[in-house]
Amino acid sequence: MKTLSFFLAALVYGSAAFSQEMESAPGGTLRLLDKVTGKLADVSLSLGQSAIQGRITVLLDDCRYPKENPASDAQAHLTVIEEGRSEPVFSGWMLASSPAVSAMDHPRYDVWVLSCDSGFVAPEAEEPPETPEEPIEEINEG
């Protein structure tokens, strides 16, 4: 009984940690790899826009990020179509932090989500105010 109570408590409290409020971004950045040629491309797309690499076309349907931390984990819904096939080779959500959770299984091509274009811009580091250079005083003992 104690184990069941612990399990239920972990389930309830654990799900709260995963239920972050998400925001949609106007676009995102994907990484496309052709495993045969070794060609690697990082592509920035707006929602509804697609990119072609070799025989595949990748469409960015949606891109979301945690509202509380825009620079954090991106989630993108992608549709990947291969030339000559009627059905998509992949259609679903991919997570930037865990690409293997929902990966595209293709013998030649790989696709990863890198980030969403949340409009987040990291603040620039402020330079310390300039101080006039003063001569260093030497202390001679003796």
C-alpha contacts under 8 A as a table, 3 or more apart, distances in Angstrom:
res1	aa1	res2	aa2	distance
1	M	4	L	5.13
1	M	5	S	6.33
2	K	5	S	5.17
2	K	6	F	6.22
3	T	6	F	5.09
3	T	7	F	6.09
4	L	7	F	5.01
4	L	8	L	6.16
5	S	8	L	5.18
5	S	9	A	6.11
6	F	9	A	5.12
6	F	10	A	6.08
7	F	10	A	5.13
7	F	11	L	6.11
8	L	11	L	5.01
8	L	12	V	6.19
9	A	12	V	5.22
9	A	13	Y	6.03
10	A	13	Y	5.30
10	A	14	G	5.39
11	L	14	G	5.16
11	L	15	S	6.01
12	V	15	S	5.50
12	V	16	A	6.71
13	Y	16	A	5.27
13	Y	17	A	6.89
14	G	17	A	5.37
14	G	18	F	6.90
15	S	18	F	5.19
15	S	19	S	6.28
16	A	19	S	5.18
16	A	20	Q	7.87
17	A	20	Q	7.12
20	Q	66	P	6.23
20	Q	67	K	7.64
21	E	66	P	5.92
21	E	67	K	5.73
21	E	68	E	7.51
22	M	64	R	6.06
22	M	65	Y	5.41
22	M	66	P	4.54
22	M	67	K	5.21
23	E	64	R	5.34
23	E	65	Y	5.56
23	E	66	P	6.30
23	E	67	K	5.57
24	S	62	D	7.03
24	S	63	C	5.70
24	S	64	R	4.39
24	S	65	Y	6.67
24	S	118	S	7.79
25	A	28	G	7.28
25	A	62	D	7.59
25	A	63	C	5.53
25	A	64	R	5.71
25	A	65	Y	7.29
25	A	116	C	6.10
25	A	117	D	5.66
25	A	118	S	5.04
25	A	119	G	7.89
26	P	46	S	5.84
26	P	47	L	5.88
26	P	63	C	7.43
26	P	116	C	7.96
26	P	117	D	6.32
26	P	118	S	7.11
27	G	44	S	7.22
27	G	45	L	5.46
27	G	46	S	3.96
27	G	47	L	5.12
27	G	60	L	7.75
27	G	62	D	7.57
27	G	63	C	6.31
27	G	116	C	5.97
27	G	117	D	5.12
27	G	118	S	7.71
28	G	44	S	5.64
28	G	45	L	5.55
28	G	46	S	6.51
28	G	47	L	7.76
28	G	60	L	7.77
28	G	63	C	6.23
28	G	76	A	7.84
28	G	113	V	7.87
28	G	114	L	7.66
28	G	115	S	5.63
28	G	116	C	3.95
28	G	117	D	4.91
29	T	42	D	6.69
29	T	43	V	5.48
29	T	44	S	4.24
29	T	45	L	6.25
29	T	113	V	6.42
29	T	114	L	5.49
29	T	115	S	5.30
29	T	116	C	6.19
29	T	117	D	7.37
30	L	42	D	5.65
30	L	43	V	5.28
30	L	44	S	6.42
30	L	45	L	7.87
30	L	111	V	6.94
30	L	112	W	5.62
30	L	113	V	4.61
30	L	114	L	5.34
30	L	115	S	7.23
31	R	40	L	7.09
31	R	41	A	5.68
31	R	42	D	4.43
31	R	43	V	6.26
31	R	111	V	5.68
31	R	112	W	5.09
31	R	113	V	6.37
31	R	114	L	6.66
32	L	40	L	5.75
32	L	41	A	5.22
32	L	42	D	6.37
32	L	43	V	7.57
32	L	53	Q	7.41
32	L	109	Y	7.30
32	L	110	D	5.92
32	L	111	V	4.73
32	L	112	W	6.69
33	L	38	G	6.70
33	L	39	K	5.82
33	L	40	L	4.61
33	L	41	A	6.60
33	L	109	Y	5.61
33	L	110	D	5.09
33	L	111	V	6.41
34	D	37	T	5.72
34	D	38	G	5.41
34	D	39	K	5.26
34	D	40	L	6.58
34	D	53	Q	7.77
34	D	54	G	7.66
34	D	108	R	5.97
34	D	109	Y	4.83
34	D	110	D	6.75
35	K	38	G	5.13
35	K	39	K	7.32
35	K	108	R	5.26
35	K	109	Y	5.84
35	K	110	D	7.38
36	V	108	R	6.29
43	V	51	A	7.41
45	L	49	Q	5.74
45	L	50	S	6.82
45	L	51	A	7.66
45	L	60	L	6.78
46	S	49	Q	5.36
46	S	60	L	7.14
47	L	60	L	5.47
47	L	61	D	5.64
47	L	62	D	5.93
47	L	63	C	7.52
48	G	59	L	6.41
48	G	60	L	5.55
48	G	61	D	5.42
48	G	62	D	7.79
49	Q	59	L	5.89
49	Q	60	L	5.99
49	Q	61	D	7.93
50	S	57	T	6.48
50	S	58	V	5.29
50	S	59	L	4.19
50	S	60	L	6.27
51	A	57	T	5.61
51	A	58	V	5.30
51	A	59	L	6.68
52	I	55	R	7.35
52	I	56	I	5.80
52	I	57	T	4.40
52	I	58	V	6.37
53	Q	56	I	5.59
53	Q	57	T	6.50
55	R	82	E	5.64
55	R	83	E	5.25
56	I	80	V	6.62
56	I	81	I	5.55
56	I	82	E	4.37
56	I	83	E	6.08
57	T	80	V	5.66
57	T	81	I	5.25
57	T	82	E	6.42
57	T	83	E	7.86
58	V	78	L	6.80
58	V	79	T	5.92
58	V	80	V	4.56
58	V	81	I	6.61
59	L	78	L	5.65
59	L	79	T	5.14
59	L	80	V	6.28
60	L	63	C	7.44
60	L	76	A	7.19
60	L	77	H	6.38
60	L	78	L	5.00
60	L	79	T	6.81
61	D	76	A	7.40
61	D	77	H	5.32
61	D	78	L	5.58
61	D	79	T	7.09
62	D	76	A	5.50
62	D	77	H	5.04
62	D	78	L	7.29
63	C	74	A	6.98
63	C	75	Q	5.66
63	C	76	A	4.20
63	C	77	H	6.37
63	C	116	C	5.81
64	R	74	A	5.83
64	R	75	Q	5.15
64	R	76	A	6.23
64	R	116	C	6.52
65	Y	69	N	7.63
65	Y	70	P	5.85
65	Y	71	A	7.85
65	Y	72	S	6.82
65	Y	73	D	6.09
65	Y	74	A	4.84
65	Y	75	Q	6.32
65	Y	116	C	6.63
65	Y	118	S	7.32
66	P	69	N	5.37
66	P	70	P	5.69
66	P	72	S	6.62
66	P	73	D	6.91
66	P	74	A	7.62
67	K	70	P	5.89
69	N	72	S	5.38
70	P	73	D	7.86
70	P	118	S	6.20
70	P	120	F	6.18
71	A	118	S	7.90
71	A	120	F	6.83
73	D	95	L	7.29
73	D	96	A	5.98
73	D	97	S	5.97
73	D	115	S	7.35
74	A	95	L	6.07
74	A	96	A	5.28
74	A	97	S	7.45
74	A	113	V	7.19
74	A	114	L	7.14
74	A	115	S	5.22
74	A	116	C	5.64
75	Q	93	W	6.56
75	Q	94	M	5.70
75	Q	95	L	4.61
75	Q	96	A	6.21
75	Q	113	V	7.28
75	Q	115	S	7.89
75	Q	116	C	7.61
76	A	93	W	5.40
76	A	94	M	5.37
76	A	95	L	6.64
76	A	113	V	6.69
76	A	116	C	7.80
77	H	91	S	7.30
77	H	92	G	5.24
77	H	93	W	4.20
77	H	94	M	6.31
78	L	90	F	7.38
78	L	91	S	5.63
78	L	92	G	5.65
78	L	93	W	6.32
78	L	94	M	7.36
79	T	88	P	6.63
79	T	89	V	7.89
79	T	90	F	5.68
79	T	91	S	4.34
79	T	92	G	6.73
80	V	88	P	5.57
80	V	89	V	5.71
80	V	90	F	5.03
80	V	91	S	6.32
81	I	85	R	7.31
81	I	87	E	7.13
81	I	88	P	4.50
81	I	89	V	5.68
81	I	90	F	7.17
82	E	85	R	5.74
82	E	88	P	6.78
82	E	89	V	6.51
85	R	88	P	7.26
88	P	91	S	6.45
89	V	104	M	7.49
89	V	105	D	7.90
89	V	106	H	7.57
90	F	104	M	5.80
90	F	105	D	7.84
92	G	102	S	7.70
93	W	102	S	6.77
94	M	98	S	7.86
94	M	99	P	6.15
94	M	101	V	7.61
94	M	102	S	5.53
94	M	103	A	6.80
94	M	112	W	7.37
94	M	113	V	6.53
95	L	98	S	5.29
95	L	99	P	5.40
95	L	101	V	7.47
95	L	102	S	7.32
95	L	113	V	6.52
96	A	99	P	5.77
96	A	112	W	6.91
96	A	113	V	4.90
96	A	114	L	5.50
96	A	115	S	6.79
98	S	101	V	5.68
98	S	102	S	7.91
99	P	102	S	6.11
99	P	103	A	5.75
99	P	112	W	6.42
99	P	113	V	7.50
100	A	103	A	5.01
103	A	111	V	7.88
104	M	110	D	6.63
104	M	111	V	6.88
105	D	110	D	7.76
106	H	109	Y	5.67
106	H	110	D	6.87
117	D	120	F	7.46
